């Protein structure tokens, strides 16, 4: 099945959006630490958007998308073995200790990250589908109103010819 120009254009814009978000994230990382978000926080925000009937859902999705990208980037680094934690040494002081994940731990970490990405994607598309249904319903109502108006005009014109 061939894609229309509109479909492929949307696909290109979607990819471009994530490239831009990635670049913004990388540039913000150079200046310091990015804010850390939790999986639960991101999913909760998405579920709130699903439950709301807000018209500014695109702005909300963009904001949540930035949070998700930051979380995924941070978690990917952890899954790849870039993992450090604070440990209390014998003197009772905090000490930064780098740890390497085992292959099994890394695989489990990536698996859990994929689970988050799947959940995020499903919720994001659920929001988009809900909004498209609302938009479609509005368009259907407008079309029905135009049909009634046109039929009424034609019926009035037909009465002229009937006499």
TADALIN-V82336 format. One record per residue. N is the residue number from 0. SS is DSSP state (h for helix, s for strand, l for the rest). PSI is psi in radians with two decimals (none if undefined). Layout:
n=N ss=SS psi=PSI
n=N ss=SS psi=PSI
This chain:
n=0 ss=l psi=2.21
n=1 ss=l psi=2.49
n=2 ss=l psi=2.48
n=3 ss=l psi=2.92
n=4 ss=h psi=-0.65
n=5 ss=h psi=-0.75
n=6 ss=h psi=-0.80
n=7 ss=h psi=-0.57
n=8 ss=h psi=-0.72
n=9 ss=h psi=-0.68
n=10 ss=h psi=-0.73
n=11 ss=h psi=-0.75
n=12 ss=h psi=-0.67
n=13 ss=h psi=-0.79
n=14 ss=h psi=-0.74
n=15 ss=h psi=-0.69
n=16 ss=h psi=-0.83
n=17 ss=h psi=-0.54
n=18 ss=h psi=-0.76
n=19 ss=h psi=-0.78
n=20 ss=h psi=-0.72
n=21 ss=h psi=-0.75
n=22 ss=h psi=-0.71
n=23 ss=h psi=-0.72
n=24 ss=h psi=-0.81
n=25 ss=h psi=-0.75
n=26 ss=h psi=-0.57
n=27 ss=h psi=-0.49
n=28 ss=h psi=-0.52
n=29 ss=h psi=-0.52
n=30 ss=l psi=-0.13
n=31 ss=l psi=-2.78
n=32 ss=l psi=2.41
n=33 ss=l psi=2.67
n=34 ss=l psi=2.40
n=35 ss=l psi=2.38
n=36 ss=l psi=2.69
n=37 ss=l psi=2.74
n=38 ss=h psi=-0.77
n=39 ss=h psi=-0.69
n=40 ss=h psi=-0.77
n=41 ss=h psi=-0.82
n=42 ss=h psi=-0.70
n=43 ss=h psi=-0.78
n=44 ss=h psi=-0.72
n=45 ss=h psi=-0.75
n=46 ss=h psi=-0.58
n=47 ss=h psi=-0.71
n=48 ss=h psi=-0.68
n=49 ss=h psi=-0.75
n=50 ss=h psi=-0.52
n=51 ss=l psi=2.76
n=52 ss=l psi=0.59
n=53 ss=l psi=2.45
n=54 ss=l psi=-0.31
n=55 ss=l psi=0.60
n=56 ss=h psi=-0.52
n=57 ss=h psi=-0.72
n=58 ss=h psi=-0.73
n=59 ss=h psi=-0.74
n=60 ss=h psi=-0.66
n=61 ss=h psi=-0.79
n=62 ss=h psi=-0.79
n=63 ss=h psi=-0.60
n=64 ss=h psi=-0.70
n=65 ss=h psi=-0.71
n=66 ss=h psi=-0.76
n=67 ss=h psi=-0.75
n=68 ss=h psi=-0.72
n=69 ss=h psi=-0.78
n=70 ss=h psi=-0.79
n=71 ss=h psi=-0.74
n=72 ss=h psi=-0.80
n=73 ss=h psi=-0.81
n=74 ss=h psi=-0.65
n=75 ss=h psi=-0.70
n=76 ss=h psi=-0.73
n=77 ss=h psi=-0.73
n=78 ss=h psi=-0.48
n=79 ss=l psi=-0.04
n=80 ss=l psi=-0.07
n=81 ss=l psi=1.21
n=82 ss=s psi=2.22
n=83 ss=s psi=2.59
n=84 ss=s psi=2.78
n=85 ss=s psi=2.32
n=86 ss=s psi=2.57
n=87 ss=s psi=2.12
n=88 ss=l psi=-3.06
n=89 ss=l psi=-0.43
n=90 ss=l psi=-0.04
n=91 ss=l psi=0.20
n=92 ss=l psi=2.65
n=93 ss=s psi=2.40
n=94 ss=s psi=2.31
n=95 ss=s psi=2.15
n=96 ss=s psi=2.16
n=97 ss=s psi=2.38
n=98 ss=s psi=2.60
n=99 ss=l psi=2.23
n=100 ss=l psi=2.54
n=101 ss=l psi=2.87
n=102 ss=h psi=-0.71
n=103 ss=h psi=-0.75
n=104 ss=h psi=-0.72
n=105 ss=h psi=-0.76
n=106 ss=h psi=-0.74
n=107 ss=h psi=-0.70
n=108 ss=h psi=-0.82
n=109 ss=h psi=-0.68
n=110 ss=h psi=-0.79
n=111 ss=h psi=-0.64
n=112 ss=h psi=-0.71
n=113 ss=h psi=-0.65
n=114 ss=h psi=-0.75
n=115 ss=h psi=-0.80
n=116 ss=h psi=-0.65
n=117 ss=h psi=-0.82
n=118 ss=h psi=-0.78
n=119 ss=h psi=-0.82
n=120 ss=h psi=-0.77
n=121 ss=h psi=-0.79
n=122 ss=h psi=-0.72
n=123 ss=h psi=-0.74
n=124 ss=h psi=-0.53
n=125 ss=h psi=-0.73
n=126 ss=h psi=-0.83
n=127 ss=h psi=-0.74
n=128 ss=h psi=-0.73
n=129 ss=h psi=-0.77
n=130 ss=h psi=-0.66
n=131 ss=h psi=-0.67
n=132 ss=h psi=-0.75
n=133 ss=h psi=-0.78
n=134 ss=h psi=-0.72
n=135 ss=h psi=-0.72
n=136 ss=h psi=-0.73
n=137 ss=h psi=-0.77
n=138 ss=h psi=-0.67
n=139 ss=h psi=-0.73
n=140 ss=h psi=-0.72
n=141 ss=h psi=-0.73
n=142 ss=h psi=-0.74
n=143 ss=h psi=-0.69
n=144 ss=h psi=-0.74
n=145 ss=h psi=-0.68
n=146 ss=h psi=-0.84
n=147 ss=h psi=-0.75
n=148 ss=h psi=-0.81
n=149 ss=h psi=-0.76
n=150 ss=h psi=-0.72
n=151 ss=h psi=-0.75
n=152 ss=h psi=-0.76
n=153 ss=h psi=-0.65
n=154 ss=h psi=-0.68
n=155 ss=h psi=-0.70
n=156 ss=h psi=-0.66
n=157 ss=h psi=-0.61
n=158 ss=h psi=-0.63
n=159 ss=h psi=-0.70
n=160 ss=h psi=-0.40
n=161 ss=h psi=-0.56
n=162 ss=l psi=none
